[in-house]
Amino acid sequence: MLLLTNSAFSQATKTAKTNSVTPSKKYKELVYTRWSLKAGANLSVIYLARNIKEKNNEPGYCGGLTYEASDFVRISTLYSRFQPTNIKPTWLDVNASSYEINLEIMAKFPNKKTLLYPFVGFSYNTYRGFFTGESDYLGLREYYKVNSIVKNNWLGLNLGTGLEHNFGILGVYLDYRMRVGREEEAINIMDVCYTAGLKVTFPYGKLAKKIANPNDRFHWF
């Protein structure tokens, strides 16, 4: 009886040692936070009502952050700066920029890499230019002094849609937007803008863990 007990104990000990020295294989998955960074280039009609040029699209650059509040809702911010331009003969040395915050509704394709996102939001827009008063078809002399620098700041409503495709940590996107605002005495479409660029999704790391909830993670497959 004692012999059988010792034999069983010895066999169990060997089994335990064998199990302990055979590590299970674990496959580490690449996990991302809900934060991402966007940067790109703009093509926009700056101050549409004032821009009477035949070819009135002006280039610029932009950048911002996005945060996925859920699987279908995303909050985005964007700063845009446009190349100085002349709207001859009425406006010279025009500088324009905008700050935006938008709510995006994400419609994901079956491959989970591509998404369409209509959006709506608000923008703060700046316009600065030298007003010559020449060919003043809009009657702006009533509001501004001839041969003077004019500064306009206005709040706008953003409406648009975008298309995005992701390759893991990197993605590409294309946006179309209109900004609606008050122009002197009327509400009008202030500009139409096309944006294209790159998106970088932040992977989990020491810094990401400090600014994101540990359970706040998703995958792009």
DRENDO-1510 file (C-alpha; in Angstrom, 1 decimal, always signed):
<recs>
REC; n; res; u; v; w
REC; 1; MET; +0.0; +0.0; +0.0 .
REC; 2; LEU; +2.8; +2.4; +0.9 .
REC; 3; LEU; +4.6; +1.5; -2.3 .
REC; 4; LEU; +1.6; +2.4; -4.4 .
REC; 5; THR; +1.2; +5.7; -2.6 .
REC; 6; ASN; +4.9; +6.7; -3.1 .
REC; 7; SER; +4.6; +5.7; -6.8 .
REC; 8; ALA; +1.5; +7.8; -7.3 .
REC; 9; PHE; +3.1; +10.8; -5.6 .
REC; 10; SER; +6.3; +10.5; -7.6 .
REC; 11; GLN; +4.3; +10.4; -10.9 .
REC; 12; ALA; +2.3; +13.5; -9.9 .
REC; 13; THR; +5.5; +15.4; -9.1 .
REC; 14; LYS; +7.0; +14.5; -12.4 .
REC; 15; THR; +3.8; +15.6; -14.2 .
REC; 16; ALA; +3.8; +18.9; -12.3 .
REC; 17; LYS; +7.4; +19.6; -13.2 .
REC; 18; THR; +6.9; +18.7; -16.8 .
REC; 19; ASN; +3.9; +21.1; -17.0 .
REC; 20; SER; +5.8; +23.9; -15.2 .
REC; 21; VAL; +8.8; +23.8; -17.6 .
REC; 22; THR; +6.7; +23.8; -20.8 .
REC; 23; PRO; +5.6; +27.4; -21.3 .
REC; 24; SER; +2.5; +28.0; -23.3 .
REC; 25; LYS; +2.9; +30.0; -26.5 .
REC; 26; LYS; +1.3; +33.5; -26.4 .
REC; 27; TYR; +0.9; +35.6; -29.5 .
REC; 28; LYS; +1.1; +39.3; -28.8 .
REC; 29; GLU; -1.5; +41.3; -30.8 .
REC; 30; LEU; -0.9; +44.8; -31.9 .
REC; 31; VAL; -3.5; +47.0; -30.0 .
REC; 32; TYR; -4.3; +50.6; -30.7 .
REC; 33; THR; -5.9; +53.4; -28.6 .
REC; 34; ARG; -8.9; +55.3; -29.8 .
REC; 35; TRP; -6.7; +58.4; -30.5 .
REC; 36; SER; -5.2; +59.2; -33.9 .
REC; 37; LEU; -3.4; +62.1; -35.6 .
REC; 38; LYS; -4.2; +63.5; -39.0 .
REC; 39; ALA; -2.2; +65.7; -41.3 .
REC; 40; GLY; -2.8; +66.7; -44.8 .
REC; 41; ALA; -3.2; +69.3; -47.6 .
REC; 42; ASN; -6.2; +71.5; -48.4 .
REC; 43; LEU; -7.6; +72.9; -51.5 .
REC; 44; SER; -10.2; +75.6; -50.7 .
REC; 45; VAL; -12.1; +78.6; -52.1 .
REC; 46; ILE; -11.2; +81.2; -49.5 .
REC; 47; TYR; -14.2; +83.4; -48.6 .
REC; 48; LEU; -16.3; +82.2; -51.5 .
REC; 49; ALA; -18.5; +85.4; -51.9 .
REC; 50; ARG; -15.4; +87.6; -52.2 .
REC; 51; ASN; -13.4; +85.3; -54.4 .
REC; 52; ILE; -14.3; +86.3; -58.0 .
REC; 53; LYS; -11.1; +84.8; -59.6 .
REC; 54; GLU; -11.7; +82.3; -62.4 .
REC; 55; LYS; -9.3; +79.8; -60.7 .
REC; 56; ASN; -10.1; +80.5; -57.1 .
REC; 57; ASN; -8.9; +77.4; -55.3 .
REC; 58; GLU; -6.0; +78.0; -52.9 .
REC; 59; PRO; -3.7; +75.3; -51.4 .
REC; 60; GLY; -3.1; +75.0; -47.7 .
REC; 61; TYR; -2.1; +72.5; -45.0 .
REC; 62; CYS; -3.9; +71.0; -41.9 .
REC; 63; GLY; -3.6; +68.8; -38.9 .
REC; 64; GLY; -5.6; +67.6; -36.0 .
REC; 65; LEU; -6.6; +64.9; -33.5 .
REC; 66; THR; -9.5; +62.4; -33.5 .
REC; 67; TYR; -11.0; +60.4; -30.7 .
REC; 68; GLU; -13.4; +57.4; -31.2 .
REC; 69; ALA; -16.1; +57.8; -28.5 .
REC; 70; SER; -17.7; +54.5; -29.7 .
REC; 71; ASP; -17.6; +52.2; -32.6 .
REC; 72; PHE; -19.8; +54.6; -34.6 .
REC; 73; VAL; -19.1; +58.1; -33.2 .
REC; 74; ARG; -15.9; +60.0; -33.5 .
REC; 75; ILE; -14.9; +63.5; -32.4 .
REC; 76; SER; -12.3; +65.3; -34.5 .
REC; 77; THR; -10.4; +68.6; -34.4 .
REC; 78; LEU; -8.7; +70.3; -37.3 .
REC; 79; TYR; -6.5; +73.3; -37.8 .
REC; 80; SER; -6.2; +74.6; -41.4 .
REC; 81; ARG; -3.8; +77.3; -42.7 .
REC; 82; PHE; -4.1; +78.6; -46.3 .
REC; 83; GLN; -1.4; +80.0; -48.6 .
REC; 84; PRO; -1.4; +83.8; -48.8 .
REC; 85; THR; -3.1; +84.9; -52.0 .
REC; 86; ASN; -4.4; +87.9; -54.0 .
REC; 87; ILE; -8.0; +88.3; -55.1 .
REC; 88; LYS; -7.2; +91.0; -57.6 .
REC; 89; PRO; -8.0; +93.8; -58.0 .
REC; 90; THR; -10.1; +94.1; -54.8 .
REC; 91; TRP; -8.1; +92.2; -52.2 .
REC; 92; LEU; -4.3; +91.8; -51.8 .
REC; 93; ASP; -2.2; +89.7; -49.4 .
REC; 94; VAL; -5.1; +87.6; -48.1 .
REC; 95; ASN; -4.3; +85.3; -45.2 .
REC; 96; ALA; -6.9; +82.8; -43.9 .
REC; 97; SER; -7.1; +80.0; -41.3 .
REC; 98; SER; -9.7; +78.0; -39.5 .
REC; 99; TYR; -10.1; +75.9; -36.3 .
REC; 100; GLU; -12.7; +73.2; -36.2 .
REC; 101; ILE; -14.4; +70.6; -34.0 .
REC; 102; ASN; -16.7; +68.0; -35.6 .
REC; 103; LEU; -18.9; +65.1; -34.7 .
REC; 104; GLU; -18.4; +62.2; -37.2 .
REC; 105; ILE; -20.7; +59.3; -37.7 .
REC; 106; MET; -18.7; +56.3; -38.9 .
REC; 107; ALA; -20.2; +53.7; -41.4 .
REC; 108; LYS; -17.7; +50.9; -41.6 .
REC; 109; PHE; -17.3; +48.6; -44.6 .
REC; 110; PRO; -17.4; +44.8; -44.1 .
REC; 111; ASN; -13.6; +44.7; -44.3 .
REC; 112; LYS; -13.4; +47.0; -41.2 .
REC; 113; LYS; -10.5; +48.9; -42.9 .
REC; 114; THR; -12.6; +51.3; -44.9 .
REC; 115; LEU; -15.2; +53.8; -43.5 .
REC; 116; LEU; -17.4; +56.6; -44.7 .
REC; 117; TYR; -18.0; +59.4; -42.1 .
REC; 118; PRO; -20.5; +62.2; -42.6 .
REC; 119; PHE; -19.8; +65.0; -40.1 .
REC; 120; VAL; -21.2; +68.2; -38.7 .
REC; 121; GLY; -19.5; +70.7; -36.4 .
REC; 122; PHE; -18.3; +74.3; -35.8 .
REC; 123; SER; -15.4; +76.4; -36.9 .
REC; 124; TYR; -13.7; +79.6; -36.0 .
REC; 125; ASN; -12.4; +81.3; -39.1 .
REC; 126; THR; -10.0; +84.2; -39.7 .
REC; 127; TYR; -9.5; +86.4; -42.7 .
REC; 128; ARG; -7.0; +89.2; -43.2 .
REC; 129; GLY; -6.4; +91.2; -46.4 .
REC; 130; PHE; -5.7; +94.5; -47.9 .
REC; 131; PHE; -8.8; +96.1; -49.3 .
REC; 132; THR; -8.1; +98.3; -52.4 .
REC; 133; GLY; -11.7; +99.1; -53.1 .
REC; 134; GLU; -11.2; +98.5; -56.9 .
REC; 135; SER; -14.0; +96.7; -58.8 .
REC; 136; ASP; -16.0; +96.5; -55.6 .
REC; 137; TYR; -19.0; +94.7; -57.0 .
REC; 138; LEU; -20.2; +93.7; -53.5 .
REC; 139; GLY; -20.4; +97.2; -52.2 .
REC; 140; LEU; -17.9; +96.5; -49.4 .
REC; 141; ARG; -16.9; +100.2; -49.3 .
REC; 142; GLU; -19.9; +100.6; -47.2 .
REC; 143; TYR; -18.3; +98.5; -44.5 .
REC; 144; TYR; -14.5; +99.0; -44.9 .
REC; 145; LYS; -12.2; +101.9; -45.6 .
REC; 146; VAL; -10.5; +101.9; -49.0 .
REC; 147; ASN; -6.7; +101.0; -49.0 .
REC; 148; SER; -6.8; +99.6; -45.5 .
REC; 149; ILE; -6.2; +96.2; -43.9 .
REC; 150; VAL; -9.4; +94.4; -43.1 .
REC; 151; LYS; -9.6; +91.6; -40.4 .
REC; 152; ASN; -12.7; +89.3; -40.2 .
REC; 153; ASN; -13.3; +86.6; -37.6 .
REC; 154; TRP; -16.4; +84.5; -37.9 .
REC; 155; LEU; -18.1; +81.4; -36.5 .
REC; 156; GLY; -19.1; +78.8; -39.0 .
REC; 157; LEU; -21.2; +75.6; -39.3 .
REC; 158; ASN; -19.3; +72.8; -40.9 .
REC; 159; LEU; -21.1; +70.2; -43.1 .
REC; 160; GLY; -19.3; +67.4; -45.0 .
REC; 161; THR; -18.3; +63.8; -45.5 .
REC; 162; GLY; -15.1; +61.8; -45.6 .
REC; 163; LEU; -13.7; +58.5; -46.8 .
REC; 164; GLU; -10.9; +56.7; -45.0 .
REC; 165; HIS; -8.9; +53.5; -45.5 .
REC; 166; ASN; -6.6; +52.0; -42.9 .
REC; 167; PHE; -3.5; +49.8; -43.2 .
REC; 168; GLY; -3.0; +49.1; -39.5 .
REC; 169; ILE; -1.3; +52.0; -37.8 .
REC; 170; LEU; -1.4; +54.1; -40.9 .
REC; 171; GLY; -4.4; +55.3; -43.0 .
REC; 172; VAL; -5.3; +57.6; -45.8 .
REC; 173; TYR; -8.4; +59.9; -45.9 .
REC; 174; LEU; -10.2; +62.3; -48.2 .
REC; 175; ASP; -12.7; +65.0; -46.9 .
REC; 176; TYR; -15.2; +67.3; -48.5 .
REC; 177; ARG; -16.6; +70.2; -46.4 .
REC; 178; MET; -18.6; +73.4; -46.6 .
REC; 179; ARG; -18.4; +76.2; -44.0 .
REC; 180; VAL; -21.5; +78.3; -43.6 .
REC; 181; GLY; -21.3; +81.6; -41.8 .
REC; 182; ARG; -22.5; +85.2; -41.6 .
REC; 183; GLU; -21.2; +87.5; -44.3 .
REC; 184; GLU; -21.7; +91.2; -43.5 .
REC; 185; GLU; -25.6; +91.1; -43.4 .
REC; 186; ALA; -26.4; +87.6; -44.8 .
REC; 187; ILE; -25.8; +84.0; -44.0 .
REC; 188; ASN; -24.0; +82.3; -46.8 .
REC; 189; ILE; -21.6; +79.5; -47.8 .
REC; 190; MET; -18.2; +81.0; -46.9 .
REC; 191; ASP; -16.0; +78.4; -48.5 .
REC; 192; VAL; -15.8; +74.9; -50.0 .
REC; 193; CYS; -12.8; +72.8; -49.0 .
REC; 194; TYR; -11.2; +69.5; -50.1 .
REC; 195; THR; -8.7; +67.8; -47.8 .
REC; 196; ALA; -6.5; +64.7; -48.3 .
REC; 197; GLY; -3.8; +63.3; -46.0 .
REC; 198; LEU; -2.5; +60.6; -43.7 .
REC; 199; LYS; -3.8; +59.3; -40.4 .
REC; 200; VAL; -1.7; +57.7; -37.7 .
REC; 201; THR; -3.4; +55.7; -34.9 .
REC; 202; PHE; -1.6; +55.7; -31.6 .
REC; 203; PRO; -0.6; +52.2; -30.4 .
REC; 204; TYR; -0.7; +51.3; -26.8 .
REC; 205; GLY; +2.5; +52.2; -24.9 .
REC; 206; LYS; +3.6; +53.9; -21.7 .
REC; 207; LEU; +2.4; +57.3; -22.8 .
REC; 208; ALA; -0.8; +56.0; -24.3 .
REC; 209; LYS; -1.7; +54.2; -21.1 .
REC; 210; LYS; -1.4; +57.4; -19.2 .
REC; 211; ILE; -3.9; +59.3; -21.4 .
REC; 212; ALA; -6.3; +56.4; -22.2 .
REC; 213; ASN; -8.4; +53.9; -20.3 .
REC; 214; PRO; -6.7; +50.5; -20.3 .
REC; 215; ASN; -10.0; +49.0; -21.5 .
REC; 216; ASP; -10.4; +51.6; -24.2 .
REC; 217; ARG; -8.9; +49.7; -27.1 .
REC; 218; PHE; -9.9; +48.4; -30.6 .
REC; 219; HIS; -8.3; +46.6; -33.5 .
REC; 220; TRP; -7.9; +47.3; -37.2 .
REC; 221; PHE; -7.7; +43.9; -38.9 .
</recs>
